[in-house]
Structure formats: C-alpha cells, structure tokens
Amino acid sequence: MKTLKKMMPSPGHSETIRTFIKAKPEVAWKTVRHFDMAAVPWVRLLFRLRTAAEALHSHQHSVKRHASIGIDEIARTNKGFKILSETPGKEVVVGAIGKFWQLDIPFVEIGPDSFSAYQEPGWAKVAWALTVDPYLDGSTVSLELRISATDKQSWKKLWRYYRLIGPFSRQIRFSMMKHLQHELGKPDLPDERSKVLAGDDIIPDAAFSDTDHINIEAPMGIVWHYLMQLGCDRAGWYSIDLLDHGGVPSTRHLVAEWDSRKPGDRLAATPKLESFFEVYQVAKEKHFVIGGTGERLGGPFKVTWAFVLKPINTYATHLIVRARMTASPRWAEWFMGNIIYPPIHGLMEATQLKTIKRLAERTAG
C-alpha cells in the first residue's frame, strides 16, 4: 500500500500529477527532493502574497523575500507542514493538520505516528507525496495530493477554501512538474500509433486504424476489472450512455462477478441485445481484444477493438486502445474510415477513457 494512503486512507479529495523525464531515478530523486519552488517567479510571488497577509494579520513586520519553498525548508523549520515519511531515492510524504481556511493558519503540532489517527473535531488534514520510479530508460515522477477533515463542518470550510485556491494549487504543481522535466530532460516516449499491439494480426491489412491512450493512477488489476465490465450485458460502455446504453448510466462501481471474460464470449453491443461483439483474445491484465463482422453500406465489414495495459509502476497504468476496420466495397471502406468513424468513434472513445480513468482512480483511492 502507498505510504500516503496509510497516512490518509479515506480522503475527501485527491489529485495526482505525473510527468516523465529522461534522467535516471537516482539523478531525478536528488533534483526532486531538493527542488526549490522559489526558483519559479510567479510561484514565489503567490507565496510572498500569502506570507505577507499572514504577517500583517499576526502583526509581524518582516517578510523574507527569497525564502526557500520546498521540502528542505519544511525539514528545516519542522513547523506546520512536516515530513511524515521518507524513503530515500524513492518517496517523501509531507503533511499538516490545520485550519487552512483561516488567514493566519493554526496548526496541530504532532508527530508522523499520530497523523493518521488524529480525529479531534474542527481540523483539516492535507498531505502530499512526491514519488520517483524507473520508467523505460528514464524515470517518472508523481505528485499526489490528498485532503480531508475531522468532521463534516470542517470539511465544508476546507472544501470552500480549496475551491478558491485549488486552481492556483494545481498550477503550482503543474509548473513544478514542467520545470523538473525541463531540468532533467524530456524523454522520447514510444509513438503508440506505430506499436504492434495484440489483435493487429486479426485484420493485418486494415484500411482504418485509430489508436488512443491514457495514463490512469490506479493499479492494472482495477483498470482490468473495469474493462471486463464492458458491454450492455454488464456495466455498459462508460461512454455517452444516451447513445450507446439506451440512456441507462453505466455502472459506476466494480461488480465482483464481472471480473473476467474468455475467448468466444459475446458482449452485447446494444441495450436491446440484438448485436454483439465477440471476445477474440484475453491475457489477464495485459490485453483484451474484441470485434465482430456485419453488413454496412451494401457489403461486409470487420472490426477489432483492442485494450492493452502497460504498467507505469505498481500503482499506475498506461492504457492503449486501438480500433481497426476493413470493409468492401472500397468506397464504403473509405467512407466509413474517413467520414463516419473518426468523429463518432473518436468522441465516444475519448469519453470512455476519461470515464474509466475517473472511476478506476476513485476506486484505487
């Protein structure tokens, strides 16, 4: 289990930002661990404004213009935000318990061992983790934020506050990741469209092929389970339900008995159970290929739809999806592959991937 999840197992809200860099993990860790956000001018300005407001409110008259903003400063002061856990070369977790909605924030000064169990009403918890993992020939860096409160009233106050400062918080985290990638190098990630994927051999001469991909902050087992629920005979398509599921919302949670498929199974393509996809290939937590044949525009056609999982690390998954088609006569193949499918399939699949990502991440969190 993630250290951050142990520290805050049931957050009211969580967000993760991930970037990929060219440097090896040991080099990346040194930069990440000692990164100073004060080096980013607009971030320094935001923190100075906040510090100045606190100083005025607490009748203090000096504001450090070039104070460090980073983990080193947190470790040095050990007030408010504290290092809750650190695995050198891998991960550092930082957190605080306070009333963040107040101008001059009061903090509960407790040790890491008491952070998770602290439930005194009236307070909120904020924790975040920076993690470095090897990825291909370089590294991947993730920053996960979790927030919660010790009672409902405090959560309302925290959430009102976070809705105000959340966009700035996200931009700060995004800027940090961009600076890290700039400093440590942007990797040459593989072009997913040129990869040979499972199922390509079923239609080797496909005239139409469309590839999409998405990173999901959830283990492959969770993402795989959601893929196993695809079909109108199970959870739906996790896309635009009005168009492909008769307006019935796709099931938004995992169902225990919908955890597997096998070659030869049929997936209902429509809510009336009048047309079906066939399962062509299944390799658990690796790839899932479905497809079918039929008649369109006066001739036969054949499609495949492949879902391929690749691990980013233990807790994150790269999902690649590819649709391929062939048809006759040739004019029908051209018309479907260039006029009909690109806008319709593109919209439906983009919605599907975003929905699976949101649900899998919620389940993982």
C-alpha positions as CSV (number, residue, x, y, z in Angstrom):
1,M,0.0,0.0,0.0
2,K,1.2,3.5,-0.7
3,T,2.6,5.4,2.3
4,L,0.3,8.3,1.6
5,K,-2.7,6.0,1.6
6,K,-1.7,4.7,5.0
7,M,-1.4,8.3,6.3
8,M,-4.7,9.3,4.8
9,P,-6.7,6.2,3.9
10,S,-10.1,7.9,3.2
11,P,-9.5,11.4,1.7
12,G,-12.3,13.7,0.8
13,H,-10.5,14.6,-2.3
14,S,-7.3,13.5,-4.1
15,E,-5.4,14.6,-7.2
16,T,-2.3,13.2,-8.9
17,I,0.0,14.9,-11.4
18,R,2.6,12.8,-13.2
19,T,5.5,13.6,-15.6
20,F,8.1,11.5,-17.4
21,I,11.7,12.5,-17.6
22,K,14.9,11.4,-19.3
23,A,17.1,11.2,-16.2
24,K,17.7,8.0,-14.3
25,P,15.9,7.6,-10.9
26,E,18.9,8.4,-8.8
27,V,19.5,11.7,-10.6
28,A,15.8,12.5,-10.6
29,W,15.5,11.9,-6.9
30,K,18.2,14.4,-6.0
31,T,16.6,17.1,-8.0
32,V,13.0,16.3,-6.9
33,R,14.0,16.1,-3.2
34,H,15.8,19.4,-3.1
35,F,13.7,21.3,-5.7
36,D,13.0,24.9,-4.6
37,M,9.8,26.3,-6.0
38,A,11.0,29.8,-5.1
39,A,13.0,29.5,-8.4
40,V,9.7,29.9,-10.3
41,P,9.0,33.6,-10.2
42,W,5.2,33.6,-10.3
43,V,5.1,30.8,-7.6
44,R,7.4,32.9,-5.4
45,L,5.0,35.8,-5.8
46,L,2.0,33.8,-4.8
47,F,3.8,32.5,-1.6
48,R,5.0,36.0,-0.8
49,L,1.5,37.4,-1.0
50,R,0.2,34.7,1.3
51,T,3.1,35.2,3.7
52,A,2.6,39.0,3.7
53,A,-1.1,38.6,4.5
54,E,-0.2,36.3,7.4
55,A,2.5,38.8,8.6
56,L,0.0,41.7,8.6
57,H,-2.6,39.6,10.4
58,S,-0.2,38.5,13.1
59,H,1.5,42.0,13.4
60,Q,4.8,40.7,12.1
61,H,6.8,43.2,10.1
62,S,9.4,41.2,8.2
63,V,8.8,39.0,5.2
64,K,11.6,37.1,3.7
65,R,11.8,38.0,0.1
66,H,13.8,35.0,-1.1
67,A,12.8,32.2,1.4
68,S,13.1,28.7,0.1
69,I,9.9,26.9,-0.8
70,G,10.4,23.2,-0.8
71,I,11.0,20.0,1.2
72,D,14.3,21.2,2.5
73,E,12.6,24.2,4.1
74,I,9.9,22.0,5.6
75,A,12.6,19.8,7.1
76,R,14.5,22.8,8.5
77,T,11.5,24.5,10.2
78,N,9.6,21.4,11.2
79,K,6.5,23.6,11.9
80,G,3.1,23.2,10.4
81,F,3.9,21.1,7.4
82,K,6.2,18.2,8.4
83,I,7.9,15.3,6.7
84,L,5.7,12.3,7.6
85,S,7.7,9.7,5.9
86,E,10.7,9.4,3.6
87,T,12.2,6.5,1.6
88,P,15.5,8.0,0.2
89,G,15.7,7.7,-3.5
90,K,12.0,6.8,-3.8
91,E,9.4,8.8,-1.9
92,V,8.8,11.6,0.5
93,V,5.4,12.3,2.2
94,V,4.6,15.7,3.7
95,G,1.5,16.7,5.6
96,A,-0.1,19.1,8.1
97,I,-3.2,19.3,10.3
98,G,-4.5,22.9,10.5
99,K,-7.4,25.3,9.9
100,F,-6.3,26.2,6.4
101,W,-9.3,28.4,5.7
102,Q,-8.0,31.0,8.3
103,L,-5.7,33.8,7.2
104,D,-3.2,33.0,10.0
105,I,-3.3,29.2,9.9
106,P,-3.2,27.4,13.3
107,F,-1.6,24.0,13.2
108,V,-1.7,20.9,15.3
109,E,1.9,20.1,16.1
110,I,2.0,16.3,16.3
111,G,4.4,13.7,15.1
112,P,4.1,11.4,12.0
113,D,3.0,8.5,14.1
114,S,-0.1,10.4,15.2
115,F,-1.1,12.0,11.9
116,S,-3.4,9.2,10.6
117,A,-5.2,8.6,13.9
118,Y,-5.8,12.3,14.7
119,Q,-9.6,13.0,14.7
120,E,-10.1,15.9,17.0
121,P,-13.1,17.9,15.6
122,G,-12.5,21.2,14.0
123,W,-9.4,20.5,11.9
124,A,-8.4,19.6,8.3
125,K,-5.6,17.4,7.0
126,V,-3.5,18.0,3.9
127,A,-0.8,15.6,2.8
128,W,1.1,15.1,-0.4
129,A,3.7,12.6,-1.7
130,L,6.5,13.0,-4.3
131,T,7.5,9.7,-5.8
132,V,10.2,8.7,-8.2
133,D,10.1,5.4,-10.1
134,P,12.1,4.0,-13.0
135,Y,10.2,4.1,-16.4
136,L,11.6,2.7,-19.6
137,D,15.1,4.3,-19.9
138,G,14.4,7.2,-17.6
139,S,12.0,8.0,-14.7
140,T,8.5,9.0,-13.8
141,V,7.7,11.5,-11.1
142,S,4.3,11.7,-9.5
143,L,2.9,14.2,-7.0
144,E,-0.3,13.1,-5.2
145,L,-2.3,15.4,-3.0
146,R,-4.9,14.3,-0.5
147,I,-7.2,16.4,1.7
148,S,-9.7,15.5,4.4
149,A,-11.2,16.9,7.6
150,T,-12.0,15.5,11.0
151,D,-15.7,16.4,10.9
152,K,-18.4,17.5,8.4
153,Q,-18.4,21.2,9.3
154,S,-14.6,21.4,9.0
155,W,-14.8,19.6,5.6
156,K,-17.3,22.2,4.3
157,K,-14.9,25.0,5.3
158,L,-11.9,23.2,3.8
159,W,-13.7,22.5,0.6
160,R,-14.9,26.1,0.2
161,Y,-11.3,27.2,0.7
162,Y,-9.9,24.6,-1.7
163,R,-12.4,25.5,-4.4
164,L,-10.9,29.0,-4.2
165,I,-7.3,28.1,-4.1
166,G,-7.4,24.8,-5.9
167,P,-6.8,26.2,-9.4
168,F,-3.7,28.0,-8.1
169,S,-2.5,24.9,-6.3
170,R,-2.9,22.8,-9.4
171,Q,-1.0,25.3,-11.5
172,I,1.9,25.4,-8.9
173,R,2.1,21.6,-9.1
174,F,1.9,21.6,-12.9
175,S,4.6,24.3,-13.0
176,M,6.8,22.2,-10.7
177,M,6.5,19.2,-13.0
178,K,7.2,21.2,-16.1
179,H,10.4,22.7,-14.5
180,L,11.5,19.2,-13.4
181,Q,11.0,17.9,-16.9
182,H,12.9,20.9,-18.4
183,E,15.8,20.5,-16.0
184,L,16.0,16.7,-16.2
185,G,15.2,16.2,-19.9
186,K,12.1,15.2,-21.8
187,P,12.2,11.5,-22.8
188,D,11.5,10.2,-26.2
189,L,8.4,8.1,-25.4
190,P,7.3,5.5,-27.9
191,D,4.7,6.5,-30.5
192,E,1.7,4.4,-29.6
193,R,0.3,4.6,-33.2
194,S,3.4,2.8,-34.6
195,K,3.4,0.0,-32.0
196,V,2.3,-3.5,-32.9
197,L,-0.4,-4.4,-30.5
198,A,-2.4,-7.6,-29.6
199,G,-5.2,-8.1,-32.2
200,D,-3.4,-6.4,-35.1
201,D,-2.9,-9.7,-36.8
202,I,-6.7,-10.4,-36.9
203,I,-7.0,-7.7,-39.7
204,P,-3.5,-7.4,-41.0
205,D,-4.5,-5.2,-44.0
206,A,-6.9,-2.9,-42.1
207,A,-7.5,0.3,-44.0
208,F,-8.7,2.1,-40.9
209,S,-6.8,2.1,-37.6
210,D,-7.2,4.5,-34.7
211,T,-5.1,4.5,-31.5
212,D,-5.7,6.3,-28.3
213,H,-4.1,6.1,-24.9
214,I,-4.3,7.4,-21.4
215,N,-2.5,7.3,-18.0
216,I,-4.5,6.1,-15.1
217,E,-3.4,6.5,-11.5
218,A,-4.7,3.0,-10.5
219,P,-3.2,-0.5,-10.4
220,M,-3.6,-2.6,-13.5
221,G,-5.9,-5.0,-11.6
222,I,-8.5,-2.3,-11.1
223,V,-8.3,-1.0,-14.6
224,W,-8.6,-4.5,-15.9
225,H,-11.7,-5.2,-13.9
226,Y,-13.4,-2.1,-15.4
227,L,-12.5,-3.4,-18.9
228,M,-14.1,-6.8,-18.0
229,Q,-17.4,-5.0,-17.3
230,L,-17.7,-3.5,-20.8
231,G,-20.8,-4.4,-22.7
232,C,-24.5,-3.7,-22.5
233,D,-24.9,-7.2,-20.9
234,R,-22.8,-5.9,-18.0
235,A,-21.9,-2.4,-16.9
236,G,-22.3,-0.5,-20.3
237,W,-19.6,1.2,-22.3
238,Y,-18.6,4.0,-20.0
239,S,-19.1,6.5,-22.8
240,I,-22.1,8.6,-23.8
241,D,-24.8,6.4,-22.3
242,L,-27.6,8.2,-24.2
243,L,-26.1,7.0,-27.4
244,D,-24.8,3.5,-26.6
245,H,-26.6,2.3,-23.5
246,G,-30.2,3.4,-24.0
247,G,-29.8,6.3,-21.6
248,V,-29.1,4.0,-18.7
249,P,-26.0,5.2,-16.8
250,S,-23.0,2.8,-17.0
251,T,-22.4,1.0,-13.7
252,R,-20.1,3.3,-11.6
253,H,-18.5,0.6,-9.4
254,L,-16.9,-2.8,-9.7
255,V,-19.1,-5.8,-9.6
256,A,-17.4,-8.9,-8.2
257,E,-18.8,-11.5,-10.6
258,W,-17.9,-9.3,-13.7
259,D,-14.2,-9.8,-13.3
260,S,-13.3,-12.0,-16.3
261,R,-14.0,-12.8,-19.9
262,K,-12.8,-15.7,-22.1
263,P,-12.3,-16.1,-25.9
264,G,-15.6,-16.9,-27.6
265,D,-17.7,-14.9,-25.1
266,R,-20.1,-12.4,-26.6
267,L,-20.5,-8.8,-25.4
268,A,-23.8,-7.1,-26.1
269,A,-23.2,-4.1,-28.3
270,T,-26.6,-2.6,-27.9
271,P,-29.0,-2.4,-24.9
272,K,-31.7,-4.4,-26.8
273,L,-29.2,-7.3,-27.0
274,E,-29.6,-7.5,-30.8
275,S,-26.0,-7.3,-31.8
276,F,-22.8,-8.5,-30.2
277,F,-19.0,-8.2,-30.1
278,E,-17.0,-11.5,-29.8
279,V,-14.1,-11.8,-27.5
280,Y,-11.1,-12.7,-29.7
281,Q,-8.2,-12.6,-27.2
282,V,-7.7,-12.3,-23.5
283,A,-4.5,-12.2,-21.5
284,K,-5.3,-11.2,-17.9
285,E,-4.1,-7.6,-17.1
286,K,-2.3,-7.5,-20.4
287,H,-4.7,-7.2,-23.3
288,F,-8.3,-7.7,-24.2
289,V,-9.4,-7.9,-27.9
290,I,-13.0,-7.9,-29.1
291,G,-14.5,-7.5,-32.5
292,G,-17.1,-8.6,-35.0
293,T,-18.4,-8.8,-38.5
294,G,-21.5,-7.5,-40.2
295,E,-23.0,-5.7,-43.2
296,R,-22.7,-2.0,-43.8
297,L,-23.4,0.1,-46.9
298,G,-24.1,-2.9,-49.1
299,G,-21.1,-5.1,-48.2
300,P,-19.3,-7.0,-45.4
301,F,-17.1,-5.3,-42.8
302,K,-14.9,-6.5,-39.9
303,V,-13.7,-4.6,-36.8
304,T,-11.4,-5.3,-33.9
305,W,-11.1,-3.3,-30.7
306,A,-8.0,-3.9,-28.6
307,F,-7.4,-2.7,-25.0
308,V,-3.8,-3.1,-23.9
309,L,-2.4,-2.4,-20.4
310,K,1.2,-1.4,-19.6
311,P,2.4,-0.8,-16.1
312,I,3.8,2.7,-15.2
313,N,4.6,1.4,-11.7
314,T,2.8,-0.6,-9.1
315,Y,0.0,2.0,-8.7
316,A,-0.4,3.4,-12.2
317,T,-1.4,2.0,-15.6
318,H,-0.9,3.1,-19.2
319,L,-4.0,2.0,-21.2
320,I,-3.7,1.9,-25.0
321,V,-6.8,1.4,-27.1
322,R,-6.9,0.6,-30.9
323,A,-9.8,0.1,-33.3
324,R,-9.2,-1.4,-36.7
325,M,-11.6,-2.0,-39.6
326,T,-11.8,-3.4,-43.1
327,A,-14.8,-3.4,-45.4
328,S,-16.0,-3.7,-49.0
329,P,-16.7,-2.3,-51.5
330,R,-13.8,0.0,-51.3
331,W,-15.8,3.2,-51.5
332,A,-17.8,2.0,-48.4
333,E,-14.5,1.3,-46.5
334,W,-13.2,4.8,-47.4
335,F,-16.5,6.5,-46.4
336,M,-16.7,4.7,-43.0
337,G,-13.0,5.0,-42.2
338,N,-12.7,8.7,-43.2
339,I,-16.1,10.3,-42.7
340,I,-18.3,8.3,-40.3
341,Y,-16.0,6.7,-37.7
342,P,-13.4,9.4,-37.0
343,P,-15.7,11.9,-35.3
344,I,-18.2,9.4,-33.8
345,H,-15.7,6.8,-32.6
346,G,-13.2,9.5,-31.5
347,L,-15.7,11.3,-29.3
348,M,-17.2,8.1,-27.8
349,E,-13.8,6.5,-27.1
350,A,-12.3,9.7,-25.6
351,T,-15.3,9.9,-23.3
352,Q,-14.9,6.2,-22.4
353,L,-11.3,6.5,-21.5
354,K,-11.8,9.6,-19.3
355,T,-14.7,7.8,-17.5
356,I,-12.7,4.6,-16.9
357,K,-9.8,6.8,-15.6
358,R,-12.0,8.7,-13.2
359,L,-13.7,5.6,-11.9
360,A,-10.5,3.5,-11.6
361,E,-8.7,6.3,-9.8
362,R,-11.7,6.8,-7.4
363,T,-11.7,3.0,-6.7
364,A,-7.9,3.0,-6.1
365,G,-8.1,6.0,-3.8
